[in-house]
Amino acid sequence: MQQNDFDLTDKIALVTGASRGIGEAIARKLASAGAHVIVSSRKIEGCQRVAESINEQGGSAEAYACHIGELEQIKDITEHIKQQHQSLDILVNNAATNPYFGHILDTDLRAFNKTVEVNVRGYFYMSVEAGKIMRDTGGGSIINVASVNGVNPGIFQGIYSITKAAVINMTKAFALECADCGIRVNALLPGLTETKFAGTLINTPEILERALNGIPLNRIAQPDEMAGAVLYLASDMSSYTTGSCITVDGGLLVGGL
């Protein structure tokens, strides 16, 4: 029998922003590959729904609420992982926010601070705390969910796009310095995906039409279509891959050139 190189049996995975959308799809995919998944998001109810569903389908999951914009909550969840599981093999930084949609010159300080606190500071310190566990237990894989907006900024998404560009560079910085700890760090760059998070874009006809005109596959992605790339980056199939960004956008970046 051929070995399944995507097998994650006995691996412990933490997925943030996993109560719906891309995060939920990733949590389900990792669980289907054998990982025990810690389903995390700001509100416990959504996490419990996903975790219970995974368990009912024969997987292994637990729910733990964590707002990555709050540093104490990051410390709480990583301490919980150390106490309950003694190790962490996979971190998927997926939780993000985009509270402002409008002209960049009208960005207020509250929206700016909230976006940076979650999308940059949150990813950074979650990677730091998770990375310390991985360093002490033989290594692991960190996957940051960035965005194609980190390469080409989206219209009326200025500060969000800026933070996602920071995530791309953050991925490379952690990859560079954590390789000798056995920690691989990579990023997923999703294109336009049908989620509640992207609802404003999808429900604004002129923006949706413009976006579809620039996507060679001429459609919006489904959350499940993002999960396969994360499984690759979490598994031994990507054992020589670090500091890389995998773009899953239907050809948007190519079509937009």
N, C-alpha and C positions, 0 to 999 in steps of 0.2 A: 504493500500500500504506500502510495506517495505521501510524503509529509506535507501537511498544510502549512505553508509558510505564513499564512495570514492568521494562524491560530493564536489567540490571546488568552488561552486557558491559564488560570491562576494569576493573571495580571490584574492590578488595581488601577482603575481609570477614574479621573475626576473630570467631569464636563460641566463647565459653567454656562449659564444661560440655556439650560437644557429642558426647560419646562414646555417649550414649543419650538416650532420652526426648525432651522438648521441644527440647533443644539439638540433638540429631541431626536432628530433623524440620526445624528452622530451617536448619541447615547444608545439608541436601539441597535445601530450597526456594530458598535464595539461589543455590546452584550451578546449579540448573535454570534460573534467570533469567540466568545468564551470569557470575556473580561467581566469582573465584578465592577459595576459602574456606580459611582456616586453622582447622582443626579442633583445638580445644584442650580439655584436661581434665587431671586430676591424673596419670592413668596413660596412658602412650604407647600401650599395646596397643589400648585401645578407640578412641583417636583414629585409629590406623592402619587399623583395620577400617573405620571410616566413610569416611576419606579414600580408601582403595583402592576401596571400593564406588562412591563418587562418580566417581572417575576411570574405572572400568570402564564406567560408564553414560554416558560422554562428557562429564562435567563436569571441573572443575579444582579440585583440593584438595590440601592438604598437612597433615600432622599435626605438632603441636608440644605437648609436655607443659608444663602450667603450673598450679601450685596458687596460686590468687589470694589465699589466706590468707598467702602468703609474698611480701613486697614485692620481694625480690631476683628472684624468678621473674617477677614482673610486668615488672620492668626488663629482664630477659633476653629475654622474648618481644617486647616493643616495640622493643628494639634490633635483634633479628633482623628484624623487619618493616622497620625503617628501612634496614638493610643490604641485604636481599634484594629489597625491593619499592619502597623509597623513598617510599611513601605508604600511607595506610590510609583507606579511604572509609567503612567500616561497622564498628562495634563492637556486638556483642550481648553484654551482660553477663547471662549465664544461669546460670553456676555458682553454686550455693548449698548450704547445709548446714542440717540440722535434727536435731542429735544428741539432742535431748531431747523426749520425748513424755510429758507428765504434768502434774500440778497445778502451777500457776505458783509456789506457795509452796515447792515442793520443788526448784526450779531450782538446780543447783549451779554454782559459779563456773567450772568447766572448761567446762561446756556453754554458759554465758553467753558466756564469752570466745571460744570457737570460733565461735559463731553470729555474733557481732558482727564478729570478724576477717574472716570470709569474706563475709558478706552486706552489711556496711556498709563496713568499711575496704577490702575487696577490690574492691567495685564502685567506690568512690570513687577509689582510686589507679589502677585500670585505666582509668577515665575520664580521670583527669588525664594519664597517660602517653600514652594513645591520642589524647586531645584535643590534646596538644602537637604530635603528628605532623599531625593534621588542620589545626590552626591554621597550620602552616608550609607546607602544601601545598594550601590553598584551601578547606578545610572538609570536612564529612562528616556522618554520621548516627550517633548513639549511641542504642541501644535497650536499656533496662533491663527485664529480666524481674522484675517484682515479684510481686504476688499479691492476690487479693481479700481475703486475710487482713490486708493492709495497710490495708484500709478497715474491715472488721468482723473482729476477732480470732477465730481458730479455737479451739475447745475443746481444751485440753491442748497448745496450740501458742503459749504466751504470748510467749516471747522471739523465736521465729521471726516471729510476727505483728508484733511491735514493730520488728524489723529491716526487714520489708517495708514498714511505714509510713514508715520512714526512707528507703527507696529511692524511694518516691513523692515525698517532699519533696526528696530529692537530685536527682531528675530535674528538678524545677522550678527548683532553684537553679542547676544547670548550664545549663539552657535559658536562664535569665535572663542569665547572665554570658557565655555562649559564643556568643550569637546574632551578635554583631559579629565573630566569628571565622569565620562561615559554618558553624557547627556547630549542627545541630538535635539536640535531646535529648528523647526521649519514652519512655514506659513501656508495657509489656504487662502486664495483670493477668489471669492465667489463673485459671479456676475449677478445680474438681476434675477432674484429668486422670489417665488410666490410665498411670502410670509407676511404676518401682521406688521413686522418691522418695516417692510418695504411698501406698506399699504399706500402711503402718500404718493409714492412714485407711480405705482400701478394704477391708482385711482385718479391720476391727473392725466387726462387724455393726450394733451400735447406732449408731455414728457414721455409717456409710454410709447407714443407713435415715434418720437425721435429715437428712443432707445431701441425699439424693435427694428427700425431702419438700419441701425448700426450693428445688429447682431446677425451674423451670417446664418445661424440656425433658425433665426426669425421666430423665436418664442422665449417665454420666460421659463426659467428652470424650476424644478420642484426640489424641495429640501433634501429628499433622498438622493438626488444626483450629486450632492456635495459630500455625502458620507463616505463614498468609496475611496476618495483621495485621502481622507483622514485615516481610514483603516490602513491604507498603504503606509502612511507616515508613522502610524502607531506600531506597525508590525516589523518583524525581522526582514521583510522584503525591502525595506528602505534602510538597511543597516549601514550603508555607505552614503546616506543622504543627510546632510545637515546644512543649514544656512540657505535652504532653497525655498522658493515660492512656487506653488503649484496653482496655476490659474485655471478656474473652471467657470467659463463665462460664455460658452456658446460661440466663441470667436469675437466677442465684443472688442477687445483690445486690438485685434487684427483688423476688424471691420472699421474701427474708428480711426485708423491711420490714414 
